[in-house]
Amino acid sequence: MRSLTDRLIFEVHRVKLDLEELLNETTILPVQREYCLMPGLPQPNNTWGPLSSYGLALQTQALKSCRRLFSHLDLLFSDSNADSQGAVERARETFFYWIERDKKGWDFGLPCAVEDLRIQLQSESDELICLLGGAKAIGRVGTVFIPDTNTLIRHPDIVTYGRALRMEHNDYEVVFTPVVLSELDKLKIHHKKEALRESAESVIRRIKG
């Protein structure tokens, strides 16, 4: 298992790769003025082009990895200063907008070229990595484990995590993210294999104490 900051730096890189793939399938189109519904009012210059079926699959993957990343960042920086929280929030708004595109194209901030989005993606990713590197350098975070669902099913006894890594002091935290807790609940109820349902239920009982 990685420490919290190392794992989050890895997740930032993974989200960046997912978004780069999505941007490779993205087009930005100029708004056709003759189709504007409210003539005389300011109109955006550009809109998102439609995604192919492959692009929609990339969109789903990017949304999943982005949700996981920011649920972890929220845990780490929940009590940090306004600058740190602001950097996380800016990246969140940018990344989720590029994925969900929920303004229905009416966005005055959308540039003319996808390359401009790539430049912004690099900048936002670098800022998150610097933020995490700074947290690690000043000892902001000790040893923190964030097990995923598979790890908890296979190794439900969290007391043994420190011994497995031969830590000199059994001093660490284990963080359970909302995504993992939700997945455990789904496995407990819906998985077709009874043994896995029972394992998920056992893990939940351990977590609740």
C-alpha positions in Angstrom: 0.0 0.0 0.0 1.2 3.6 -0.7 1.1 6.4 1.7 -1.8 8.8 1.1 0.2 11.5 -0.7 2.0 9.1 -2.9 -1.3 7.4 -3.9 -2.9 10.7 -4.6 -0.1 11.9 -6.8 -0.5 8.6 -8.8 -4.2 9.3 -9.0 -3.7 12.8 -10.3 -1.5 11.4 -13.1 -4.2 8.7 -13.9 -7.0 11.3 -14.0 -4.8 13.5 -16.3 -4.3 10.5 -18.7 -8.1 9.8 -18.7 -8.8 13.5 -19.5 -6.2 13.6 -22.2 -7.8 10.6 -23.9 -11.2 12.3 -23.6 -9.8 15.5 -25.1 -8.4 13.5 -28.0 -12.0 12.6 -28.8 -13.3 16.1 -28.3 -14.2 18.7 -30.8 -15.1 22.4 -30.1 -17.4 24.0 -32.7 -18.2 27.6 -33.3 -21.8 28.7 -32.4 -23.8 29.3 -35.5 -25.2 32.8 -35.1 -28.2 32.2 -37.4 -29.5 29.6 -34.9 -29.2 31.8 -31.8 -32.6 31.8 -30.0 -32.1 35.2 -28.3 -30.8 37.7 -30.9 -29.5 40.9 -29.4 -28.2 39.2 -26.2 -24.6 38.2 -25.7 -24.0 34.7 -27.0 -21.1 32.2 -26.5 -18.6 31.8 -29.3 -18.1 28.0 -29.0 -19.8 24.9 -28.0 -18.9 21.2 -27.4 -19.1 18.9 -30.4 -20.8 15.5 -30.0 -18.9 12.6 -28.7 -18.5 9.2 -30.5 -19.5 6.0 -28.7 -15.8 5.6 -27.8 -15.7 9.1 -26.5 -18.8 8.4 -24.3 -17.0 5.3 -22.8 -13.9 7.5 -22.1 -16.3 10.1 -20.5 -17.6 7.4 -18.1 -14.1 6.2 -17.2 -12.9 9.8 -16.6 -15.9 10.5 -14.4 -15.2 7.5 -12.2 -11.5 8.2 -11.7 -12.2 11.9 -11.1 -14.8 11.1 -8.4 -12.4 8.8 -6.7 -9.5 11.4 -6.8 -11.5 14.3 -5.4 -13.1 12.2 -2.6 -9.6 11.5 -1.4 -8.4 15.1 -1.8 -11.4 16.3 0.2 -10.3 14.0 3.1 -6.7 15.3 3.0 -7.4 19.0 2.7 -10.7 19.3 4.7 -9.0 21.3 7.4 -6.3 23.1 5.3 -6.0 26.8 4.5 -8.2 28.6 1.9 -5.5 28.6 -0.8 -5.1 24.8 -0.7 -8.9 24.2 -0.7 -9.3 26.8 -3.5 -6.7 25.0 -5.7 -8.6 21.7 -5.2 -12.0 23.3 -5.9 -10.7 25.0 -9.1 -9.4 21.7 -10.4 -12.6 19.9 -9.4 -14.8 22.4 -11.2 -12.6 22.4 -14.3 -12.2 18.6 -14.6 -15.9 17.8 -13.9 -17.1 20.4 -16.4 -14.8 19.0 -19.1 -16.2 15.5 -18.4 -19.9 16.2 -17.8 -20.3 19.2 -20.1 -23.5 20.1 -18.3 -23.9 23.7 -19.4 -25.4 22.5 -22.6 -22.7 24.3 -24.7 -23.6 27.8 -23.5 -20.3 28.6 -21.9 -18.5 31.9 -22.6 -15.2 30.4 -21.2 -14.9 27.6 -23.7 -11.9 28.3 -26.0 -11.7 27.8 -29.7 -9.2 24.9 -29.7 -8.9 21.7 -27.7 -5.2 22.5 -27.4 -6.0 25.3 -25.0 -7.8 22.8 -22.8 -4.7 20.6 -22.8 -2.6 23.5 -21.6 -5.0 24.2 -18.8 -5.1 20.5 -17.9 -1.3 20.5 -17.5 -1.4 23.6 -15.4 -4.2 22.3 -13.1 -2.6 18.9 -12.7 0.8 20.5 -11.9 -0.8 22.6 -9.2 -2.4 19.6 -7.5 0.9 17.6 -7.6 2.8 20.6 -6.1 0.1 20.9 -3.4 0.5 17.2 -2.6 4.3 17.3 -2.7 4.2 20.2 -0.3 1.9 18.4 2.1 4.3 15.4 2.1 7.4 17.6 2.5 6.2 19.3 5.6 4.9 16.2 7.2 1.3 17.3 6.7 0.3 13.6 6.5 1.7 10.6 8.4 1.1 7.1 7.2 -2.4 6.8 6.0 -3.8 3.8 4.2 -6.8 4.1 1.8 -7.7 0.5 1.0 -9.9 -0.2 -2.0 -12.8 -2.6 -2.0 -10.7 -5.6 -3.3 -8.1 -5.0 -0.6 -10.7 -5.0 2.2 -12.3 -8.2 0.9 -9.0 -10.0 0.7 -7.4 -8.5 3.8 -10.3 -7.4 6.1 -8.1 -7.2 9.3 -6.8 -3.6 9.1 -4.8 -4.1 12.3 -2.3 -6.2 10.3 -1.6 -3.6 7.7 1.3 -2.0 9.6 2.9 -5.4 10.3 2.6 -6.4 6.7 4.7 -3.4 5.7 7.1 -4.1 8.6 6.5 -0.7 10.2 8.6 0.0 13.3 5.7 1.7 15.0 2.1 0.5 14.6 1.0 4.2 14.2 -1.1 4.8 11.1 -4.6 5.7 10.0 -6.9 3.7 7.7 -9.4 5.9 5.7 -12.5 4.4 4.2 -13.8 6.5 1.3 -17.5 6.9 0.5 -17.0 5.1 -2.8 -15.6 2.0 -1.1 -18.3 1.9 1.5 -20.9 2.2 -1.2 -19.3 -0.6 -3.2 -19.2 -2.9 -0.1 -23.0 -2.3 0.5 -23.7 -3.2 -3.2 -21.6 -6.4 -2.9 -23.3 -7.4 0.3 -26.7 -7.2 -1.3 -26.4 -7.8 -5.0 -23.3 -10.0 -5.8 -24.3 -13.4 -7.3 -21.8 -15.3 -5.2 -22.9 -16.0 -1.7 -19.3 -16.2 -0.4 -18.5 -12.7 -1.6 -21.7 -11.3 -0.2 -20.8 -12.8 3.2 -17.2 -11.4 2.9 -18.6 -7.9 2.2 -21.0 -8.1 5.1 -18.1 -9.3 7.4 -16.0 -6.3 6.4 -18.8 -3.9 7.0 -19.3 -5.3 10.5 -15.5 -4.9 11.2 -15.7 -1.3 10.1 -18.7 -0.5 12.3 -17.0 -2.2 15.2 
